Each structure stands twice: as C-alpha cells, then as structure tokens.
Amino acid sequence: MYDKLFSVEGRIVAVTGGMGQLGRQFSLALLNRNARVAILDPAAEKEKLPEHFQAFKENNKLLLIITDVTKRESLEKALEIIVETWDEVPYGLINNAALDSPPSAALEETGPFEIFPPESWDRVMDVNVKGVFLACQVFGAEMAKSGRGSIINIGSTYGMVSPDHRIYEYKSENGGNPFFKPVVYSASKSALVNFTKYLAVYWGKSGVRTNLMVLGGVFNHQEQEFLDGYCSRVPMGRMAREDEYNGTVIYLMSDASSYVTGAAIILDGGWTAW
Ligand SMILES: NC(=O)c1ccc[n+]([C@@H]2O[C@H](COP(=O)([O-])OP(=O)(O)OC[C@H]3O[C@@H](n4cnc5c(N)ncnc54)[C@H](O)[C@@H]3O)[C@@H](O)[C@H]2O)c1
C-alpha cells in the first residue's frame, strides 16, 4: 500500500516551460518514475534535449510540443495532441513557464522602479499570470470534467516578500548601473498565491487539487558576488540545487498529497523565515 503512496506511474503531466532549467528537472523526475510528460514550450524541438531524454521520447513517454502559454489556441492545440497521442486527458499540469530578469538582464529591465517600462510589465504579466490562467482554463477544465487531477503553480519567494535589493549593490559599487529585481516579477508571482487558492476552492469538489510551490533561488553559475550576497541571506547558507524541488513535485502529483489543496509550500532554505 505504502509503495504506491508516492506513485506517479502512468500519469500524464503537462509541464509548461519544460525546456528550461527547472522544467527539465521536473520532467525528468516524473519520467524516471514512469509518468508520461508533455513539455509545452516555444523552445520545444528547437533546442536539443540531453540524451537521456531521447529514450523517453522514442518510447512514447515524452512529447515535445511547441506551445505559447499566452495564446489559448496554442494551449488547445497542445491538449489535442496529448489526447490524440495517449487517448487520455492529462492528470497533471505544472505551470512553470515564466519570464524573469537574471542578474545579467538588460538595463531597462532592471533599472529603478520609477522608469520600469510598461511594455515589460505587460510582457511578463502575459506569460507569468495570463499564461497560468489560460493553461488552467484549457487543461484544468478538462481535468475537472475527468474528476481528478493536480495543478502545480510555480511561485517564488519574491512573490511572498520583496526582493532584497542590497544583494545587487555590488553592481553599482563595481562601477556598473544600479540593479533592481523588477517589480513585475514580484507582482506576477504574488498573483499566483491567491489564484492558487481561488482554483483550489473553485474546483474543490471536482477532484482537481491546486497548489503553489514557492521557490528560492537556484544555483546556475551566477557571479560570485551575487552568490555571496544571496547565500548570506539564506539560513541554510546556500542556493538550491536544481534537483531539490523534484521531491515536492512528485509529492503533489501523487496520492501522497490527496488532501492537500490551496497550499503554498515554501521551499527556500529558510529565506522567508527571518
Ligand atoms: N531558477 C530560479 O532560481 C527560480 C527561483 C524561483 C522561482 N523560479 C520559477 O521557476 C520556474 C522555472 O524557472 P527556470 O529558472 O527554470 O526558468 P528558465 O528561464 O530556465 O525556463 C523558462 C522556460 O519557459 C519557457 N517560456 C517562456 N515563455 C513561454 C511561453 N510564452 N510559453 C511557454 N513557455 C515559455 C522558456 O522557453 C523556458 O524554456 C519559473 O516559474 C520561475 O519563475 C525559478
């Protein structure tokens, strides 16, 4: 009985932004546990996937579908391809696609709040919020009709508390431009907190559970000065490894979390604890 508790075997999970750093991790963790995965990403097929993904593709366990989450028709087409291929509505949806501005981002995206471009606001909100809304409309609705399913929205600590801009001060101290983590990223990720609760309530009796994973920063070979500043703010003293969120994905996609909905699970090494 307990062997099956964390099982995701045979479940179909759509992962938006699945070509990115974490999307690949989530996809591989699910595939390695015998789930079937559909990666929905504009970069699907354009980029070469690491070799260990190819075997899953050849064995009909992995679909790569070029999809833009900001377009309803694109999501509908992706759902159609999944159902045609596997003759089943997905069990899971991971709303992972998002736009962010890393420490190396263009100047206008990371300048002072007062001059943050409204066009950038729209572009990020379109993917990070409207994209999640549309994917839930298209996929979640079918999951609800099927009477089962799990939606995981991917949030950020910066949607729970403000970014600490002091950790970027080294940039101007080194003669560069002042860097501010963009307001739109925080606003978009905080929108998912209540969006998740809304859907958990709305689909409460349908069998579809909706939860939010609130992630802290992931190590990705960032500049040493950034790493020093970031890690000094984390009680655990380090960034996350890219595979450290997989356990929660498996938990939320399996029956181990059968009574969990509307939750915001904080995975941040303690960043928001002090
Ligand atoms: N990496 C981190 O440190 C970190 C920290 C906290 C939260 N997060 C969140 O985790 C998630 C994954 O982050 P990541 O670092 O892997 O990002 P990433 O930039 O590596 O990947 C994002 C993916 O989304 C895709 N994408 C962009 N626009 C899209 C669209 N319109 N439709 C579909 N897909 C689109 C991109 O092609 C890319 O493959 C994001 O929601 C991010 O906000 C990441």
The ligand as an ORCA input file, in Angstrom:
! r2SCAN-3c Opt
* xyz 0 1
  N      15.620     29.450    -11.257
  C      15.348     30.080    -10.115
  O      16.245     30.495     -9.361
  C      13.913     30.274     -9.692
  C      13.644     30.776     -8.407
  C      12.321     30.948     -8.020
  C      11.292     30.629     -8.902
  N      11.599     30.159    -10.138
  C      10.498     29.846    -11.049
  O      10.670     28.521    -11.546
  C      10.154     28.438    -12.871
  C      11.212     27.888    -13.812
  O      12.330     28.744    -13.789
  P      13.655     28.432    -14.623
  O      14.762     29.046    -13.889
  O      13.705     27.004    -14.991
  O      13.383     29.317    -15.937
  P      14.030     29.191    -17.373
  O      14.159     30.585    -17.889
  O      15.240     28.311    -17.372
  O      12.884     28.444    -18.200
  C      11.683     29.050    -18.503
  C      11.100     28.330    -19.708
  O       9.845     28.943    -20.005
  C       9.726     28.996    -21.408
  N       8.763     30.010    -21.813
  C       8.978     31.353    -21.944
  N       7.884     31.941    -22.455
  C       6.973     30.953    -22.646
  C       5.663     30.935    -23.179
  N       5.067     32.059    -23.629
  N       5.009     29.741    -23.238
  C       5.586     28.600    -22.798
  N       6.839     28.569    -22.296
  C       7.521     29.735    -22.230
  C      11.130     29.287    -21.908
  O      11.295     28.928    -23.295
  C      11.970     28.435    -20.969
  O      12.225     27.141    -21.504
  C       9.673     29.848    -13.224
  O       8.295     29.954    -12.951
  C      10.471     30.714    -12.286
  O       9.852     31.960    -12.036
  C      12.871     29.964    -10.561
*
